[in-house]
Amino acid sequence: MNLTRAEAIERTATLTVTSYDVSLDLTTSERTFASTTTVKFNATEGASSFIDAVTESVSRVTLNGQDLDPAQVSDGVRIQLPHLAAENVLRVEAQAFFMNTGEGLHRFVDPVDGEVYLYSQFEVPDSRRMFAVFEQPDQKATFTFHITAPDHWDVISNSPTPVPEAAGEGKSTWHFEPTLTISSYITALIAGPYECVRSELTSSNGRIVPLGVFARKSLMEYLDAENVFELTRQGFEFFEAQFGVPYPFPKYDQLFVPEFNAGAMENAGAVTFLESYVFRSKVADATVERRAITILHELAHMWFGDLVTMRWWNDLWLNESFAEFMSTLAAAENTKYVDSWTTFSSLEKSWAYRQDQLPSTHPIKAEINDLEDVLVNFDGITYAKGASVLRQLVAWVGQEEFMAGVRAYFAKHAWGNTELPDLMVELEAASGRDLSLWTQKWLETAGVNTFKPALEVTDSGIITSFSILQSAVAEHPTLRPHRAAIGFYNLAATGEDAGKLVRTHRVELDVDGAVTEVPELVGLERPALILLNDDDLAYAKIRLDPHSLQTAKEHLKDFRDSLPRTLVSASAWDATRDGETPAREYVDFVLATIGYESDSTVIMVLLRQLSTALSFYVAPEHQQATAIAAADSLWELTRNAAAGTDAQLQFVKAFAALAQSPAQLDRVQALLDGEKMLNKLVLDTDMKWEFLIALAAGGRADAAAIEAALALDNTQNGQLAAATAHAAIPTAENKAGTWESVVVRGDGANAIQRAAIDGFTKGWDTALLEPFVAKYFGALREVWESKSYETASTIITGLYPVKLVSQATLDATDAFLATLGTEVPALRRLLVESRDTVVRALRAQAADR
């Protein structure tokens, strides 16, 4: 199943594909479908190569009019192609598998009405699960699809949907026009009785672009299509202006599909999104904003990734980082989400910093030797650090200069494949800056730097010297050039900001080397708080000087603006994760200030970090008492929050998730039963499930109660929630049953298994998990070798005994890694990253003592 970069380079040197003609019959069975592919390609005459085709069976292979024996040339993964001509026509007739892992052509049956829904997910190497293909991004071609399906279905692909032709009783065939020249991983097929809301917009060149928003029939009543269209129009307007290229594809459909593994996928003109973005119950504003950013992210890919595509996956980061940066920029400058850089700082950058401190951290421009390397590199470096560094680059060269370089890049490379130097050449030309050293230090080295202030102050409070100290860890010692700002904050005495911490002075400068002097600040009066990396331009952790730290502890709630408040909170979290400050101090810090926070994403991130601190970083002898007290505080925050607000919603959910004392579980039960009412808090279906899961984890809800709830909500959402609730029941027998279901039998789709794993690890009695440590390491090799990557990685990361924070867990991990050696680097990386969570937890617990 693997493909090495060396093989891809050799194949590209041997052949160039021009077109595919693909016929699929989706009506042959519930397990497989008929797939016939005709490929035209040029090659070095007399050479041999192969085409990728993951199949159940291959019935016929015809190369240039000659039949090849499928038993000889096909192994179910590749088809060998001997003695090629200068111009070739290959025809492959096969049966391919429907999948339930979110890879290839995924098949889902809606429990509400029994209807079948299909969608494709091909990144990185899974178009080969649907048709025979030269599966690498630099083999661009046109694709013509002919799809036979039940005649009451809708069939969507990259080209506009044609009028179907009758193909027998109850069946029709859709003959799509050829696509534009694209890579195979962004082709798409979505089929089933999806329902659609349609609209259109006018592109910058005057062309009318049809728009569609799709979802399953049973979810259409919850689909907020107008919000999706509004964001899409705002994104089109912004990106076409910034990129200087009109939208390149004939239409733009956005489809919400079931059991999706990721957030979304940038199929050209047919973007798929996870179905959780169709909100059937009230969700936090942070989730709504996340959907908006995702919509803009995928739209940015239509240019960066789809129009111009990386040559090989080592430049995957550039696709994702660029889309991540541009989606946040578009949100901040052309939508209502004007504070999206606060969201970026609290959510994306915290992810980046966490990933960049793992033993598996890697340069942004990673060395990708094969497809397994790609799969594990969809990480915080590829997305969040890369986007952070692009923001740093934009601050350094100037936004208009940066965009001018991007416009030149699109104009030169449209419909082609590129590598990083192709972009950097255009940015250098537009900005007049030599970016070679920047590229080397930022893209070719790993690790995150830390800024600390060093200042001397007179007795009267006048600064006599000021410098920024930059440091790096020994494993990744590179000190980098940064564009950064320093902000002075003081409590306003009068006016509308009276009592608020407001910025009273700002200096922007280049930071480079171990010490950067800042003479502009000498002679100024020391403020209440000094904030390094103000405005969050640089990618660096920050520390506060003692005077500023004391101000932060007393006045964090008093910041007028959300971004500096978020940066200070992030500094406190970094110090806790790094074992520099006790976790219980951080718990107190969050609980004392979160009630004053107004940014929904910041609240969400702080609550996540609070949960992590309670579960992993507080010393074991204090964990139970600290967690119970924290849950009580969250209940008080819930009661004191304004009725019907986002904060009230997030606090009550966080309280339920942490509830463990009898009194707390009584309170959750009363909320579920409707006996205890909170003003304007709507007890909707999904909230009921959250309360029921909390009760199951606390030993207060049994299987019968869960089945009764499922009978009232026998939907996909209900089935996933029920799987989590069942697995959360804290008995040895129940945990053993969940283990057998997920690891041994592999029951259900990947989404169901993910939900069950979530429940398996819930609860406060970690002794229930101890019997599974040996089973886990005993099953790893078989899981990795017998299951698809998505399923295997879900099990390996989800069931790692991370909650058993002990040296014994590390020893068991090390013993397995010793037997593994370097033979399976992707599996090794998943384990090394999980292991580091335990290492960090042990260090933080020691600090908390």
TAQUIDA-V312874 format. One record per backbone hydrogen bond with DSSP energy under -0.5 kcal/mol. CO is the residue of the C=O (numbers start at 0). NH is the residue of the N-H. E is the energy in kcal/mol with one decimal. If there is no record, write none. Layout:
# TAQUIDA-V312874
((CO/NH/E) (CO/NH/E))
This chain:
# TAQUIDA-V312874
((2/370/-1.4) (3/7/-2.0) (4/8/-2.7) (5/9/-2.3) (6/10/-2.5) (7/11/-2.5) (8/12/-2.0) (9/13/-1.0) (10/14/-2.6) (13/43/-2.2) (15/41/-2.8) (17/141/-1.5) (18/39/-2.4) (19/143/-2.2) (20/37/-2.6) (21/145/-2.6) (22/35/-2.9) (23/25/-0.6) (23/147/-3.0) (24/27/-0.7) (24/33/-1.8) (30/97/-2.4) (31/28/-0.7) (32/95/-2.7) (33/24/-2.1) (34/93/-2.5) (35/22/-3.1) (36/38/-0.5) (36/91/-2.8) (37/20/-2.4) (38/89/-2.8) (39/17/-2.9) (39/18/-1.6) (40/87/-2.8) (41/15/-2.6) (42/44/-0.5) (43/46/-2.2) (46/83/-3.3) (48/80/-3.2) (50/78/-2.7) (51/132/-2.7) (52/54/-0.8) (56/94/-2.7) (59/92/-2.8) (60/67/-3.4) (61/63/-0.6) (61/90/-2.7) (62/65/-1.8) (65/62/-2.9) (67/60/-0.7) (67/69/-0.6) (68/71/-1.4) (68/72/-2.1) (69/73/-2.3) (72/79/-2.7) (75/54/-1.6) (76/52/-3.0) (77/74/-1.8) (78/50/-2.2) (79/81/-0.5) (80/48/-2.3) (83/45/-3.7) (85/42/-1.7) (87/40/-1.9) (88/63/-3.1) (89/38/-3.1) (90/61/-2.8) (91/36/-2.5) (91/93/-0.5) (92/58/-2.0) (92/59/-1.7) (93/34/-2.9) (94/55/-3.2) (94/56/-1.6) (95/32/-2.2) (98/106/-3.0) (99/749/-2.2) (103/105/-0.9) (103/120/-2.1) (104/98/-2.7) (105/118/-1.5) (107/109/-0.5) (107/116/-3.1) (109/113/-2.8) (114/109/-2.9) (115/192/-0.7) (116/107/-2.5) (117/190/-1.4) (118/105/-2.8) (120/103/-2.0) (121/125/-2.9) (121/126/-0.5) (125/128/-1.2) (126/129/-2.0) (126/130/-2.1) (127/53/-2.3) (132/51/-2.0) (132/134/-1.3) (133/135/-1.9) (135/138/-1.7) (137/139/-1.1) (140/181/-2.6) (141/19/-2.4) (142/144/-0.5) (142/178/-1.8) (143/21/-3.3) (144/175/-2.8) (145/23/-2.8) (145/147/-0.5) (146/148/-0.5) (146/173/-2.9) (147/25/-2.9) (148/171/-2.5) (149/152/-1.8) (153/191/-1.8) (155/189/-2.5) (158/156/-0.7) (164/172/-3.0) (167/166/-0.6) (167/170/-2.0) (169/150/-2.2) (170/166/-2.5) (171/148/-2.3) (172/164/-2.7) (172/174/-0.6) (173/146/-2.3) (173/175/-0.8) (179/181/-0.7) (181/140/-2.3) (182/185/-1.3) (183/186/-1.6) (185/267/-1.6) (187/157/-0.5) (188/119/-1.0) (189/155/-3.0) (190/117/-3.4) (191/153/-3.2) (191/193/-1.9) (194/214/-1.8) (196/212/-2.3) (198/210/-3.0) (200/202/-0.6) (200/208/-3.2) (202/205/-2.1) (206/202/-3.3) (206/208/-0.5) (207/209/-0.6) (208/200/-1.7) (209/251/-2.6) (210/198/-2.3) (211/253/-2.8) (212/196/-2.3) (213/255/-2.4) (214/194/-2.8) (215/218/-1.7) (215/219/-0.8) (216/219/-0.9) (218/221/-2.1) (218/222/-0.5) (219/222/-1.2) (222/224/-1.3) (223/227/-1.5) (224/228/-2.8) (225/229/-2.6) (226/230/-2.2) (227/231/-2.2) (228/232/-2.7) (229/233/-2.2) (230/234/-2.5) (231/235/-2.8) (232/236/-2.5) (233/237/-2.0) (234/238/-3.0) (235/239/-2.6) (236/240/-1.3) (237/241/-2.4) (238/242/-3.1) (239/243/-1.4) (249/209/-0.6) (251/211/-1.5) (252/270/-2.0) (253/213/-2.5) (254/256/-0.6) (254/272/-2.9) (256/259/-0.6) (256/274/-1.1) (262/273/-2.1) (264/266/-1.1) (264/271/-1.5) (266/269/-1.7) (268/252/-2.1) (270/254/-3.1) (271/264/-2.2) (272/256/-2.6) (273/276/-1.6) (274/277/-2.3) (276/278/-0.8) (277/279/-0.9) (283/286/-1.1) (283/287/-1.4) (284/288/-2.5) (285/289/-2.2) (286/290/-2.0) (287/291/-1.9) (288/292/-2.5) (289/293/-2.4) (290/294/-2.7) (291/295/-2.1) (292/296/-2.6) (293/297/-2.5) (294/298/-1.7) (295/299/-2.3) (296/300/-1.3) (297/301/-0.6) (298/301/-1.4) (299/302/-1.3) (299/303/-2.2) (300/305/-2.2) (301/306/-0.8) (302/304/-1.2) (302/307/-2.0) (306/414/-1.7) (307/304/-2.2) (308/417/-2.2) (310/137/-0.6) (311/314/-1.7) (312/315/-1.9) (314/317/-0.7) (314/318/-1.2) (315/319/-2.1) (316/320/-3.6) (317/321/-1.9) (318/322/-1.9) (319/323/-2.4) (320/324/-2.8) (321/325/-2.9) (322/326/-2.1) (323/327/-1.6) (324/328/-2.4) (325/329/-2.8) (326/330/-2.1) (327/331/-2.4) (328/332/-2.2) (329/333/-2.4) (330/334/-1.1) (335/337/-2.0) (336/339/-1.4) (338/341/-1.3) (338/342/-1.4) (339/343/-2.6) (340/344/-2.3) (341/345/-2.5) (342/346/-2.7) (342/347/-0.6) (343/347/-0.5) (343/348/-2.6) (344/349/-0.5) (346/350/-1.5) (347/351/-2.4) (348/352/-2.9) (349/353/-2.0) (350/354/-2.6) (351/355/-2.7) (352/356/-0.6) (353/356/-0.9) (354/357/-1.4) (357/360/-1.9) (363/365/-1.5) (365/367/-0.8) (366/368/-0.8) (368/4/-3.4) (369/373/-1.4) (370/374/-2.1) (371/375/-1.4) (372/376/-0.5) (373/376/-1.5) (374/377/-0.8) (376/378/-1.9) (378/382/-2.2) (379/384/-2.9) (380/385/-1.9) (382/386/-2.0) (383/387/-2.3) (384/388/-2.7) (385/389/-2.1) (386/390/-2.1) (387/391/-1.9) (388/392/-2.6) (389/393/-2.8) (390/394/-2.2) (391/395/-1.6) (392/396/-2.9) (393/397/-2.3) (397/401/-2.4) (398/402/-2.6) (399/403/-2.1) (400/404/-1.9) (401/405/-2.0) (402/406/-2.6) (403/407/-1.9) (404/408/-2.0) (405/409/-2.4) (406/410/-2.2) (407/411/-1.9) (408/412/-2.1) (409/413/-1.1) (412/415/-2.4) (415/308/-2.3) (417/310/-2.4) (418/421/-1.6) (418/422/-0.8) (419/422/-1.1) (419/423/-2.1) (420/424/-2.3) (421/425/-0.9) (422/426/-2.1) (423/427/-2.6) (424/428/-2.0) (425/429/-2.1) (426/430/-2.2) (427/431/-2.5) (432/434/-0.7) (434/438/-2.8) (435/439/-2.2) (436/440/-2.7) (437/441/-2.6) (438/442/-2.1) (438/443/-0.8) (439/443/-0.9) (442/364/-2.5) (444/363/-0.6) (448/540/-2.6) (449/470/-2.0) (450/542/-1.6) (451/468/-3.2) (453/466/-2.2) (455/463/-2.9) (455/464/-1.2) (457/460/-2.3) (460/525/-3.4) (461/457/-2.7) (462/522/-3.2) (464/455/-2.0) (465/517/-2.7) (466/453/-2.6) (466/468/-0.5) (467/469/-0.6) (467/515/-2.0) (468/451/-1.9) (470/449/-1.9) (472/475/-0.8) (473/476/-0.6) (481/483/-0.6) (481/510/-3.0) (483/508/-3.0) (484/532/-0.9) (484/533/-2.1) (485/506/-2.1) (486/530/-2.8) (487/503/-2.9) (487/504/-1.1) (488/527/-0.9) (488/528/-1.9) (489/491/-0.6) (489/501/-2.8) (491/498/-3.6) (494/497/-1.7) (496/499/-2.8) (499/491/-3.0) (499/501/-0.8) (500/559/-2.1) (501/489/-2.4) (504/487/-2.8) (506/485/-2.9) (508/483/-2.7) (509/511/-0.5) (510/481/-3.1) (513/469/-2.2) (514/516/-0.5) (515/467/-2.4) (517/520/-1.6) (518/521/-1.3) (520/523/-1.7) (523/462/-3.0) (528/488/-2.6) (528/530/-0.5) (529/531/-0.6) (530/486/-2.5) (530/533/-0.7) (532/535/-2.1) (533/536/-0.7) (537/539/-0.9) (538/448/-0.5) (540/450/-3.0) (544/548/-2.7) (545/549/-2.0) (546/550/-1.7) (547/551/-2.6) (548/552/-2.3) (549/553/-1.7) (550/554/-2.6) (551/555/-1.5) (554/557/-1.7) (555/558/-1.4) (557/500/-2.7) (560/564/-1.0) (561/565/-2.3) (562/566/-2.3) (563/567/-2.1) (564/568/-2.2) (565/569/-2.5) (566/570/-1.7) (567/571/-1.9) (568/572/-2.2) (569/573/-2.7) (570/574/-2.1) (571/575/-1.6) (572/576/-2.9) (573/577/-2.3) (574/579/-2.8) (574/580/-1.2) (575/578/-1.6) (581/584/-0.6) (581/585/-1.3) (582/586/-2.5) (583/587/-2.2) (584/588/-2.4) (585/589/-2.7) (586/590/-2.4) (587/591/-2.0) (588/592/-0.9) (589/592/-0.8) (589/593/-2.9) (592/595/-1.9) (593/596/-1.2) (597/599/-0.6) (598/602/-2.3) (599/603/-2.5) (600/604/-2.7) (601/605/-2.8) (602/606/-2.4) (603/607/-2.0) (604/608/-2.6) (605/609/-2.5) (606/610/-2.2) (607/611/-2.3) (608/612/-2.6) (609/613/-2.4) (610/614/-2.2) (611/615/-2.6) (611/616/-0.8) (612/616/-0.9) (612/617/-2.1) (618/621/-2.3) (618/622/-0.8) (619/622/-0.7) (619/623/-0.6) (621/625/-2.4) (622/626/-2.9) (623/627/-2.5) (624/628/-2.2) (625/629/-2.3) (626/630/-2.4) (627/631/-2.2) (628/632/-2.1) (629/633/-2.4) (630/634/-2.0) (631/635/-1.9) (632/636/-2.5) (633/637/-2.4) (634/638/-2.4) (635/639/-2.1) (636/640/-1.3) (641/644/-1.7) (644/648/-1.9) (645/649/-2.5) (646/650/-2.9) (647/651/-2.2) (648/652/-1.7) (649/653/-2.2) (650/654/-2.6) (651/655/-2.2) (652/656/-2.1) (653/657/-1.4) (654/658/-1.2) (660/664/-2.6) (661/665/-2.3) (662/666/-1.8) (663/667/-2.1) (664/668/-2.5) (665/669/-2.4) (666/670/-2.1) (667/671/-2.6) (668/672/-2.6) (669/673/-0.7) (669/674/-1.6) (669/675/-1.8) (670/673/-0.7) (674/676/-0.5) (677/680/-2.3) (678/643/-0.9) (679/681/-0.7) (680/682/-0.6) (681/683/-1.8) (683/687/-2.2) (684/688/-1.8) (685/689/-1.9) (686/690/-2.4) (687/691/-2.5) (688/692/-2.8) (689/693/-2.0) (690/694/-2.2) (691/695/-2.6) (692/696/-2.6) (693/697/-1.5) (694/699/-3.4) (694/700/-0.8) (695/698/-1.6) (695/729/-0.8) (701/705/-1.8) (702/706/-2.7) (703/707/-2.2) (704/708/-1.8) (705/709/-2.3) (706/710/-2.1) (707/711/-0.9) (708/712/-0.7) (709/712/-0.8) (712/714/-2.4) (714/718/-2.6) (715/719/-2.2) (716/720/-2.4) (717/721/-2.6) (718/722/-2.0) (719/723/-1.9) (720/724/-2.6) (721/725/-2.9) (722/726/-1.9) (723/727/-1.3) (724/728/-0.7) (725/728/-1.1) (728/730/-2.0) (730/734/-2.2) (731/735/-2.2) (732/736/-2.1) (733/737/-2.3) (734/738/-2.3) (735/739/-2.3) (736/740/-2.2) (737/741/-2.5) (738/742/-2.6) (738/743/-1.0) (739/744/-3.1) (740/745/-0.7) (740/746/-2.6) (748/752/-2.2) (749/753/-2.4) (750/754/-2.0) (751/755/-2.4) (752/756/-2.5) (753/757/-2.0) (754/758/-1.8) (755/759/-2.5) (756/760/-1.5) (758/761/-1.3) (763/765/-1.4) (764/767/-1.5) (765/768/-1.7) (765/769/-0.7) (766/769/-0.8) (768/771/-1.6) (769/772/-1.5) (770/774/-0.5) (771/775/-2.5) (772/776/-2.1) (773/777/-1.9) (774/778/-1.5) (775/778/-0.7) (775/779/-0.9) (778/782/-2.5) (779/783/-2.6) (780/784/-2.5) (781/785/-2.3) (782/786/-1.5) (787/791/-3.0) (788/792/-3.1) (789/793/-1.7) (790/794/-2.1) (791/795/-2.8) (792/796/-2.4) (793/797/-2.0) (794/798/-2.3) (799/801/-3.3) (800/803/-1.3) (802/804/-1.5) (803/805/-1.3) (805/809/-1.4) (806/810/-2.8) (807/811/-2.4) (808/812/-2.1) (809/813/-2.8) (810/814/-2.3) (811/815/-1.8) (812/816/-2.7) (813/817/-2.1) (814/818/-1.3) (815/819/-1.9) (816/820/-2.2) (819/822/-1.4) (823/827/-2.4) (824/828/-2.3) (825/829/-1.9) (826/830/-1.9) (827/831/-2.7) (828/832/-2.5) (829/833/-1.7) (830/834/-2.9) (831/835/-1.7) (832/836/-0.9) (833/836/-0.8) (833/837/-0.9) (834/837/-0.7) (834/838/-2.0) (835/839/-2.9) (836/840/-1.9) (837/841/-2.5) (838/842/-1.9) (839/843/-2.5) (840/844/-2.7) (841/845/-1.9) (842/846/-1.8) (843/847/-2.0) (844/848/-1.2))
